[in-house]
Amino acid sequence: MQKVKNCPQYPDDSGWYGSLPAPHIEPALAGDIAVDALILGAGFAGLSAAHRLSELKPDWKIAVVDALPVGMASSGRNSGFMIDLPHTLDSDSYTSSATGANDLDRQIVAFNRSAITYARELVERYNIDCDWSETGKIHAAATAQGAKSHAAFKRGLDALGEAYTSLSGEQIQAVTGIDYYHSGVHTPGTVALQPVAFVRGLATHLPANVSLYENTVVNGYEWAQPHLLSTPNGQIKAQHVLLCNNGFGAMFGLYKNQLLPLLLFASMTRVMSGQEQTSLGGERQWGLVPSHPAGATIKRTADQRLVVRTGIKSGHKMRYDQTIISHMKAIHTQSYKRRFGGQLPNLEFEYSWGGLLCLSRNEGTVFGKVGRNLHAAICQNGLGVARGTASGKLLAEQVAGHDSELLRQYLQSPRPAWMPPHPISTLGVMGNIWRHESMAGAEA
Ligand SMILES: Cc1cc2nc3c(=O)[nH]c(=O)nc-3n(C[C@H](O)[C@H](O)[C@H](O)COP(=O)(O)OP(=O)(O)OC[C@H]3O[C@@H](n4cnc5c(N)ncnc54)[C@H](O)[C@@H]3O)c2cc1C
């Protein structure tokens, strides 16, 4: 049996997790089980795969395992944007279509929209209360560099034939209450949601032939017939395994030196008092994406908190500690003060946290069959809210033998490109982060 060398571990709760009531947590696996399909990972990809596989194979016994409680890992640590459009993070303007429509971008749009359709269907079917809001997203610019990024972003949208509205600084202020930004671009198709409430809702409503085991780390594996997976208190025999564990897929022998883990960080304030809400003005719920990918994402949540997401670090250790969080919280405080300090000088952060995402050098992904009865939907390139949801669903369809045009297209996606091993790749990543952060300037 091969040992899994690195498993998910976080020193804190995200604000999305901590600000919800304490959840019911399913017991960890205790004893041995045999299943038709094991889904490893209960994030966007794993839970979407579980719902779809159960629909297509109602007679299969399916298990979902996660090292942590649902919503504790990256699926509960993100900014909650289910984005429909291309959103290339390693670019200065999110698009690779600025010089002409690119087929990969068109495919990504269709793919992301399939995620939104499926997620909406599940939210409506199970009445999941997750602040689902189809209000789109605003890209906001505060600097001259930001204006340049927006010009390139809009050229990309024009090339793809996608709708958008240009916004003035006053129009952004009418939404947000702050006069920090000089211009913006609104794109209508993105959905905003409370990510922990969404994945918890999916987990709570798993169909009867799916068993969920939380706090169950898979610490060993043997790819055989059936596959064998070990956990601290029980072994799993599975005819099929679906790896839905994003960057941690590399710990299961997949795509060594091709998956690039990064850490992003965020802080969330306490709930604003009525008086603070009046001082801020603007609308009650909104989300801003920075004009440059290394800038700050800012949100006002349905329960009246503000969230600042900025700061990037190499994730080669796949974890972080409290020292890093203290440093990031200081950066978030500066970012907050520049935007809200005048109107809300005493609104303090209640939560600060980090989380992992998985990129590849060429926006490639790992999807489909990766061994005999072994399947994977990993490397979501930082856009896992949509891509995780869509790729989990499609992976289940492939396992169940259900064909579609979208599946055939997604199977053609490029695989992650090779990178030199650590520490060379990590030094390269740190250089790239530095370059992006310098360009972002006051957008951060
Ligand atoms: C601060 C931040 C902001 C972000 N904002 C956005 C955003 O607005 N929009 C967007 O689309 N994306 C965003 N992302 C990225 C997004 O969160 C991820 O792409 C997404 O969570 C990936 O989903 P997933 O289901 O593929 O993987 P994950 O959410 O990582 O789920 C994988 C699961 O596998 C489990 N697992 C791993 N290894 C094991 C093991 N050995 N045993 C058992 N279980 C295991 C983990 O515990 C985890 O629950 C953001 C990320 C961060 C950190």
The ligand as a MOL file (V3000), in Angstrom:
LIG
                    3D

  0  0  0     0  0            999 V3000
M  V30 BEGIN CTAB
M  V30 COUNTS 53 58 0 0 0
M  V30 BEGIN ATOM
M  V30 1 C -9.3200 32.5730 -0.4360 0
M  V30 2 C -9.8200 31.8230 -1.6570 0
M  V30 3 C -10.7300 32.4320 -2.5220 0
M  V30 4 C -11.2350 31.7210 -3.6220 0
M  V30 5 N -12.2450 32.2820 -4.3480 0
M  V30 6 C -12.8160 31.5650 -5.3540 0
M  V30 7 C -13.9680 32.0690 -6.0190 0
M  V30 8 O -14.5270 33.1240 -5.6940 0
M  V30 9 N -14.4590 31.3440 -7.0680 0
M  V30 10 C -13.8990 30.1450 -7.4330 0
M  V30 11 O -14.3860 29.5210 -8.3760 0
M  V30 12 N -12.8630 29.6050 -6.7540 0
M  V30 13 C -12.3150 30.2770 -5.7170 0
M  V30 14 N -11.2910 29.7170 -4.9990 0
M  V30 15 C -10.8100 28.3660 -5.3730 0
M  V30 16 C -11.7920 27.2860 -4.9150 0
M  V30 17 O -12.0170 27.3580 -3.5370 0
M  V30 18 C -11.2490 25.8910 -5.2600 0
M  V30 19 O -10.9060 25.8790 -6.6310 0
M  V30 20 C -12.3070 24.8430 -4.9750 0
M  V30 21 O -12.5170 24.7230 -3.5910 0
M  V30 22 C -11.9030 23.4890 -5.5470 0
M  V30 23 O -12.9960 22.6190 -5.3220 0
M  V30 24 P -12.7700 21.0510 -5.3060 0
M  V30 25 O -14.0420 20.4180 -4.8920 0
M  V30 26 O -12.1700 20.6380 -6.5980 0
M  V30 27 O -11.6250 20.8150 -4.2040 0
M  V30 28 P -11.6410 21.1440 -2.6390 0
M  V30 29 O -12.5940 22.1760 -2.3190 0
M  V30 30 O -10.2120 21.3520 -2.2560 0
M  V30 31 O -12.1570 19.7610 -2.0390 0
M  V30 32 C -11.2960 18.6420 -1.9860 0
M  V30 33 C -11.5990 17.8810 -0.7150 0
M  V30 34 O -10.7310 16.7300 -0.6660 0
M  V30 35 C -10.4080 16.4850 0.6780 0
M  V30 36 N -9.1860 15.6760 0.7200 0
M  V30 37 C -7.9770 15.9550 0.1690 0
M  V30 38 N -7.0990 14.9710 0.4430 0
M  V30 39 C -7.7680 14.0490 1.1850 0
M  V30 40 C -7.3970 12.8190 1.8000 0
M  V30 41 N -6.1580 12.3200 1.7080 0
M  V30 42 N -8.3480 12.1320 2.4810 0
M  V30 43 C -9.6210 12.6000 2.5760 0
M  V30 44 N -9.9990 13.7750 2.0340 0
M  V30 45 C -9.0860 14.4900 1.3540 0
M  V30 46 C -10.2390 17.8940 1.2700 0
M  V30 47 O -10.3910 17.8930 2.6800 0
M  V30 48 C -11.3320 18.6850 0.5550 0
M  V30 49 O -12.5130 18.7880 1.2980 0
M  V30 50 C -10.7500 30.4070 -3.9070 0
M  V30 51 C -9.8310 29.7990 -3.0500 0
M  V30 52 C -9.3710 30.4890 -1.9380 0
M  V30 53 C -8.4070 29.7950 -1.0300 0
M  V30 END ATOM
M  V30 BEGIN BOND
M  V30 1 1 1 2
M  V30 2 1 2 3
M  V30 3 2 2 52
M  V30 4 2 3 4
M  V30 5 1 4 5
M  V30 6 1 4 50
M  V30 7 2 5 6
M  V30 8 1 6 7
M  V30 9 1 6 13
M  V30 10 2 7 8
M  V30 11 1 7 9
M  V30 12 1 9 10
M  V30 13 2 10 11
M  V30 14 1 10 12
M  V30 15 2 12 13
M  V30 16 1 13 14
M  V30 17 1 14 15
M  V30 18 1 14 50
M  V30 19 1 15 16
M  V30 20 1 16 17
M  V30 21 1 16 18
M  V30 22 1 18 19
M  V30 23 1 18 20
M  V30 24 1 20 21
M  V30 25 1 20 22
M  V30 26 1 22 23
M  V30 27 1 23 24
M  V30 28 2 24 25
M  V30 29 1 24 26
M  V30 30 1 24 27
M  V30 31 1 27 28
M  V30 32 2 28 29
M  V30 33 1 28 30
M  V30 34 1 28 31
M  V30 35 1 31 32
M  V30 36 1 32 33
M  V30 37 1 33 34
M  V30 38 1 33 48
M  V30 39 1 34 35
M  V30 40 1 35 36
M  V30 41 1 35 46
M  V30 42 1 36 37
M  V30 43 1 36 45
M  V30 44 2 37 38
M  V30 45 1 38 39
M  V30 46 1 39 40
M  V30 47 2 39 45
M  V30 48 1 40 41
M  V30 49 2 40 42
M  V30 50 1 42 43
M  V30 51 2 43 44
M  V30 52 1 44 45
M  V30 53 1 46 47
M  V30 54 1 46 48
M  V30 55 1 48 49
M  V30 56 2 50 51
M  V30 57 1 51 52
M  V30 58 1 52 53
M  V30 END BOND
M  V30 END CTAB
M  END
